[in-house]
Amino acid sequence: MNIVYFLQNILNGLSIGSVYAIFALGYTLVFSILGIINFAHGAVFTLGAYCTYALAVGDFGLNGLLAGMSLPFSLPFPVALLGGSVMAGFVGVLVERLAFRPLRAKGADPLLALVSSLGVALILVNCLQFLVGAEIYSFPSDIFGSLPMAMIFKMDGKILAVRTVQLIILGVSLAMLLVLAWFMNRTRMGKALQATAENPETASLLGINVDRYILSTFFISGALGGLAGTLIGASFGLAGPYFGVSYGLKGLAVIVLGGLGSIPGAVLGGLVIGLGEAFLPPDYSSMKEAVAFVMLFVILLARPQGLLGQKTIQKV
């Protein structure tokens, strides 16, 4: 294996793997508090990408109810990214209000909340398709301003192509992971979220408003999902309202691989799967979508709790 091929795949794997990690963290935060997988997370991922597109381009596309409509302004990509993520966060709050809180208040079986979130996901995606159509959208080539589309390096007679969007994805992803780590471990709200995840009843007795922190968790989860959706969309395009479905399944593979409820595990799982996809031989590129689940199957055979998950202690 030559050094250029190795470096190219490392860069590709880290950039896409870091996005997988951010997306999976949204799943992990909700699961750590409620013990439930939020199946609407993939729809929030998609909505965040489309919201950022609308804010950055100022146009809603060629089809759907909003065809031909445009905003009176267009925002720089960093501002649009922030705006799209915040909007996705509020959609996450809406999901909590519609799919989780009513059932939690009635003490319903957690499985019902999971099915309810799946129903909300389908409603959101179908509404999005009705509004903007099913066409593929691509961010403009000048979305990053005067930055070059790629940087070319020659090493040992080989060409190493570094796409600007890859560096931006990697930088934004790493920055968000560091901010989230600081937030969870260094702020009062982050510690309250951890206490709520550890034991909601005890946290409530200590004066923590559990419902408020659950709502905050859904906002953070939605914002992370929207951020991940935009980064994927900026790199590969928006392949229709259902493009978040496959990434939603991959996000589930990431959190199970890393260990359910483990934040470091979600990060590690995302990077492992990203690198695994990057080093897949070109002749097998059509099998890229299966990489995450093959790795998941192999690792869980040896370690059922995931890479950084804790074994469940059964009380007798």
C-alpha positions as a printed NumPy array, in Angstrom:
array([[  0.   ,   0.   ,   0.   ],
       [  1.566,   3.325,  -1.056],
       [  1.628,   6.263,   1.328],
       [ -0.579,   8.502,  -0.846],
       [ -3.356,   5.899,  -1.008],
       [ -3.093,   5.422,   2.752],
       [ -3.249,   9.162,   3.538],
       [ -6.14 ,   9.696,   1.121],
       [ -8.192,   6.971,   2.779],
       [ -7.329,   8.197,   6.267],
       [ -8.578,  11.669,   5.351],
       [-11.728,  10.296,   3.701],
       [-12.431,   7.987,   6.619],
       [-11.913,  10.592,   9.334],
       [-14.057,  13.202,   7.585],
       [-17.059,  10.921,   7.04 ],
       [-16.517,   9.056,  10.322],
       [-16.577,  12.272,  12.336],
       [-19.983,  13.11 ,  10.826],
       [-21.235,   9.624,  11.701],
       [-20.043,  10.277,  15.256],
       [-21.927,  13.592,  15.545],
       [-25.083,  12.022,  14.148],
       [-24.808,   9.009,  16.456],
       [-24.333,  11.259,  19.487],
       [-27.881,  12.492,  18.941],
       [-29.132,   8.914,  19.272],
       [-26.889,   8.322,  22.279],
       [-28.03 ,  11.353,  24.281],
       [-31.696,  10.388,  23.993],
       [-31.014,   6.713,  24.689],
       [-28.894,   7.484,  27.756],
       [-31.8  ,   9.363,  29.363],
       [-34.916,   7.511,  28.156],
       [-33.469,   4.122,  27.202],
       [-35.295,   4.437,  23.855],
       [-34.06 ,   4.746,  20.275],
       [-35.471,   7.869,  18.618],
       [-36.312,   6.686,  15.102],
       [-37.26 ,  10.24 ,  14.093],
       [-33.592,  11.255,  14.305],
       [-32.997,  10.409,  10.633],
       [-35.853,  12.705,   9.591],
       [-34.409,  15.527,  11.722],
       [-31.055,  14.895,  10.013],
       [-32.751,  15.471,   6.64 ],
       [-34.712,  18.532,   7.752],
       [-31.569,  20.19 ,   9.107],
       [-29.834,  19.782,   5.75 ],
       [-32.779,  21.248,   3.822],
       [-33.144,  24.167,   6.256],
       [-29.472,  25.039,   5.86 ],
       [-29.804,  24.768,   2.076],
       [-32.762,  27.176,   2.062],
       [-30.939,  29.688,   4.282],
       [-27.678,  29.506,   2.319],
       [-29.168,  29.491,  -1.191],
       [-32.365,  31.431,  -0.549],
       [-34.304,  29.143,  -2.896],
       [-36.686,  26.264,  -2.191],
       [-36.151,  24.365,  -5.426],
       [-38.023,  23.417,  -8.537],
       [-40.855,  21.238,  -7.303],
       [-43.301,  20.802,  -4.461],
       [-45.603,  23.297,  -2.806],
       [-42.762,  25.808,  -2.287],
       [-41.514,  25.626,  -5.908],
       [-40.475,  29.004,  -7.241],
       [-40.515,  30.647,  -3.818],
       [-37.385,  32.23 ,  -2.431],
       [-36.187,  34.046,   0.652],
       [-35.385,  37.77 ,   0.42 ],
       [-31.865,  36.976,   1.595],
       [-29.187,  34.301,   1.583],
       [-26.821,  33.763,   4.475],
       [-23.109,  32.886,   4.536],
       [-22.654,  29.155,   4.953],
       [-21.425,  29.252,   8.596],
       [-24.469,  31.322,   9.639],
       [-26.812,  29.119,   7.59 ],
       [-25.255,  26.019,   9.179],
       [-25.913,  27.417,  12.641],
       [-29.46 ,  28.441,  11.684],
       [-30.261,  25.061,  10.137],
       [-28.933,  23.253,  13.213],
       [-31.029,  25.406,  15.57 ],
       [-34.132,  24.793,  13.446],
       [-33.421,  21.053,  13.546],
       [-33.085,  21.341,  17.322],
       [-36.584,  22.793,  17.564],
       [-37.878,  19.964,  15.364],
       [-36.275,  17.589,  17.877],
       [-38.249,  19.347,  20.63 ],
       [-41.416,  18.898,  18.563],
       [-40.669,  15.174,  18.245],
       [-40.339,  14.916,  22.027],
       [-43.64 ,  16.705,  22.538],
       [-45.528,  14.6  ,  20.001],
       [-43.958,  11.144,  20.206],
       [-42.477,  10.756,  23.68 ],
       [-43.918,  13.025,  26.368],
       [-47.615,  11.982,  26.059],
       [-46.708,   8.292,  26.308],
       [-44.191,   8.875,  29.099],
       [-46.818,  10.775,  31.089],
       [-49.143,   7.775,  30.848],
       [-46.421,   5.285,  31.798],
       [-46.717,   3.507,  28.448],
       [-44.397,   0.699,  27.394],
       [-41.146,   2.094,  25.871],
       [-41.799,   0.062,  22.732],
       [-44.844,   2.246,  22.036],
       [-42.673,   5.379,  22.145],
       [-40.292,   3.788,  19.65 ],
       [-43.156,   3.037,  17.259],
       [-44.543,   6.535,  17.823],
       [-41.2  ,   8.12 ,  16.882],
       [-41.133,   6.044,  13.709],
       [-44.586,   7.375,  12.821],
       [-43.482,  10.974,  13.42 ],
       [-40.43 ,  10.352,  11.211],
       [-42.615,   9.223,   8.314],
       [-44.905,  12.235,   8.756],
       [-41.963,  14.661,   8.749],
       [-40.35 ,  13.128,   5.67 ],
       [-43.608,  13.051,   3.712],
       [-44.359,  16.664,   4.633],
       [-40.886,  17.638,   3.447],
       [-41.408,  15.835,   0.152],
       [-44.738,  17.597,  -0.287],
       [-43.098,  20.981,   0.284],
       [-39.878,  20.678,  -1.747],
       [-40.341,  17.631,  -3.989],
       [-38.108,  14.582,  -4.352],
       [-35.393,  16.025,  -6.616],
       [-31.7  ,  15.942,  -5.773],
       [-30.376,  19.269,  -4.498],
       [-26.728,  20.306,  -4.544],
       [-25.121,  23.167,  -2.701],
       [-23.534,  25.733,  -5.074],
       [-19.869,  25.215,  -5.858],
       [-19.064,  28.634,  -4.342],
       [-20.843,  27.876,  -1.071],
       [-17.533,  28.255,   0.792],
       [-16.738,  31.6  ,  -0.791],
       [-13.324,  32.122,  -2.332],
       [-11.848,  28.895,  -0.949],
       [-10.621,  26.491,  -3.648],
       [-12.716,  23.381,  -4.249],
       [ -9.699,  21.153,  -3.648],
       [ -5.987,  21.236,  -2.931],
       [ -3.705,  18.974,  -4.936],
       [ -0.446,  17.618,  -3.552],
       [  2.102,  15.459,  -5.369],
       [  3.931,  12.811,  -3.38 ],
       [  6.205,  10.193,  -4.892],
       [  4.696,  10.878,  -8.288],
       [  1.17 ,  10.272,  -6.954],
       [ -1.585,  12.857,  -6.507],
       [ -3.223,  13.475,  -3.137],
       [ -6.505,  15.379,  -3.543],
       [ -7.801,  17.133,  -0.442],
       [-11.297,  18.519,  -0.952],
       [-12.007,  21.743,   0.883],
       [-15.343,  20.382,   2.051],
       [-13.534,  17.452,   3.696],
       [-11.357,  19.793,   5.741],
       [-14.382,  21.871,   6.722],
       [-16.338,  18.757,   7.713],
       [-13.428,  17.453,   9.757],
       [-12.821,  20.812,  11.446],
       [-16.487,  21.459,  12.28 ],
       [-16.986,  17.894,  13.502],
       [-13.955,  17.933,  15.783],
       [-14.922,  21.355,  17.124],
       [-18.445,  20.143,  17.907],
       [-17.152,  17.016,  19.625],
       [-14.854,  19.121,  21.813],
       [-17.649,  21.584,  22.622],
       [-20.004,  18.742,  23.531],
       [-17.346,  17.103,  25.735],
       [-16.776,  20.426,  27.518],
       [-20.52 ,  21.027,  27.87 ],
       [-21.252,  17.604,  29.349],
       [-18.306,  17.54 ,  31.755],
       [-17.709,  21.169,  32.698],
       [-21.083,  22.881,  32.835],
       [-23.837,  22.678,  35.413],
       [-26.421,  21.796,  32.764],
       [-24.23 ,  19.025,  31.373],
       [-23.798,  17.487,  34.802],
       [-27.541,  17.752,  35.388],
       [-28.112,  15.881,  32.12 ],
       [-25.708,  13.165,  33.273],
       [-27.525,  12.91 ,  36.601],
       [-30.849,  12.622,  34.785],
       [-29.424,   9.886,  32.563],
       [-28.046,   8.004,  35.563],
       [-31.294,   7.979,  37.559],
       [-34.228,  10.298,  36.708],
       [-36.015,   9.61 ,  40.02 ],
       [-32.985,  10.506,  42.126],
       [-32.283,  13.547,  39.966],
       [-35.846,  14.738,  40.535],
       [-35.454,  14.351,  44.302],
       [-32.295,  16.485,  44.105],
       [-34.327,  19.33 ,  42.607],
       [-33.516,  18.757,  38.928],
       [-36.411,  19.485,  36.567],
       [-36.264,  16.179,  34.679],
       [-38.815,  17.096,  32.014],
       [-36.962,  20.302,  31.187],
       [-33.667,  18.484,  30.821],
       [-35.233,  15.786,  28.678],
       [-36.532,  18.556,  26.419],
       [-33.047,  20.102,  26.335],
       [-31.6  ,  16.733,  25.382],
       [-33.936,  16.474,  22.411],
       [-32.963,  19.981,  21.311],
       [-29.251,  19.149,  21.469],
       [-29.879,  15.808,  19.751],
       [-31.848,  17.478,  16.955],
       [-29.203,  20.187,  16.496],
       [-26.48 ,  17.546,  16.197],
       [-28.584,  15.621,  13.685],
       [-29.208,  18.764,  11.624],
       [-25.518,  19.64 ,  11.703],
       [-24.566,  16.156,  10.509],
       [-27.191,  16.278,   7.75 ],
       [-25.844,  19.581,   6.452],
       [-22.245,  18.364,   6.438],
       [-23.24 ,  15.251,   4.501],
       [-25.391,  17.332,   2.147],
       [-22.577,  19.811,   1.49 ],
       [-20.268,  16.927,   0.587],
       [-22.541,  14.622,  -1.397],
       [-25.738,  16.605,  -2.081],
       [-29.289,  16.195,  -0.796],
       [-30.587,  13.025,  -2.423],
       [-34.264,  13.63 ,  -1.695],
       [-36.273,  13.745,   1.559],
       [-35.533,  10.098,   2.307],
       [-31.771,  10.435,   2.162],
       [-31.588,  10.468,   5.95 ],
       [-33.065,   6.959,   6.207],
       [-29.856,   5.114,   5.272],
       [-27.804,   7.37 ,   7.519],
       [-30.303,   6.76 ,  10.305],
       [-29.681,   3.024,  10.055],
       [-25.94 ,   3.624,   9.959],
       [-26.208,   5.809,  13.045],
       [-27.89 ,   2.932,  14.864],
       [-25.016,   0.658,  13.842],
       [-22.564,   3.234,  15.204],
       [-24.124,   3.473,  18.667],
       [-24.492,  -0.294,  19.01 ],
       [-20.925,  -0.829,  17.828],
       [-19.555,   1.765,  20.237],
       [-21.791,   0.702,  23.114],
       [-25.357,   1.808,  23.81 ],
       [-25.468,   4.972,  25.887],
       [-21.705,   5.605,  25.689],
       [-20.722,   9.023,  24.313],
       [-17.046,   8.067,  23.758],
       [-18.334,   4.838,  22.203],
       [-20.442,   6.766,  19.676],
       [-17.383,   8.786,  18.649],
       [-15.164,   5.72 ,  18.383],
       [-17.834,   3.73 ,  16.527],
       [-18.32 ,   6.533,  13.989],
       [-14.604,   6.799,  13.272],
       [-14.172,   3.028,  13.009],
       [-17.013,   2.696,  10.499],
       [-15.832,   5.735,   8.526],
       [-12.32 ,   4.317,   8.21 ],
       [-13.702,   0.885,   7.352],
       [-15.695,   2.363,   4.466],
       [-12.721,   4.41 ,   3.257],
       [-10.38 ,   1.412,   3.082],
       [-12.883,  -0.773,   1.239],
       [-11.213,  -1.804,  -2.052],
       [-12.585,   0.056,  -5.113],
       [-13.788,  -3.214,  -6.642],
       [-16.175,  -3.611,  -3.696],
       [-17.402,  -0.003,  -3.504],
       [-20.975,  -1.162,  -4.173],
       [-20.861,  -2.91 ,  -0.784],
       [-20.037,   0.258,   1.168],
       [-23.463,   0.409,   2.806],
       [-22.916,  -3.082,   4.227],
       [-19.562,  -2.274,   5.861],
       [-21.087,  -0.852,   9.051],
       [-23.262,  -3.896,   9.636],
       [-20.559,  -6.434,   8.807],
       [-18.235,  -4.738,  11.305],
       [-21.07 ,  -4.592,  13.821],
       [-21.76 ,  -8.315,  13.467],
       [-18.096,  -9.294,  13.814],
       [-17.365,  -7.08 ,  16.833],
       [-20.556,  -7.978,  18.703],
       [-19.707, -11.667,  18.419],
       [-16.578, -10.981,  20.45 ],
       [-17.929,  -8.165,  22.626],
       [-21.751,  -8.053,  22.831],
       [-21.8  ,  -4.797,  24.814],
       [-19.92 ,  -2.933,  22.074],
       [-16.445,  -1.425,  22.022],
       [-16.851,   0.854,  25.056],
       [-20.162,  -0.371,  26.452],
       [-20.563,  -1.74 ,  29.95 ],
       [-21.8  ,  -5.207,  30.703],
       [-25.311,  -5.297,  32.085],
       [-25.343,  -6.576,  35.648],
       [-28.361,  -8.745,  36.313],
       [-29.63 ,  -8.623,  39.863],
       [-30.681, -11.919,  41.348]])
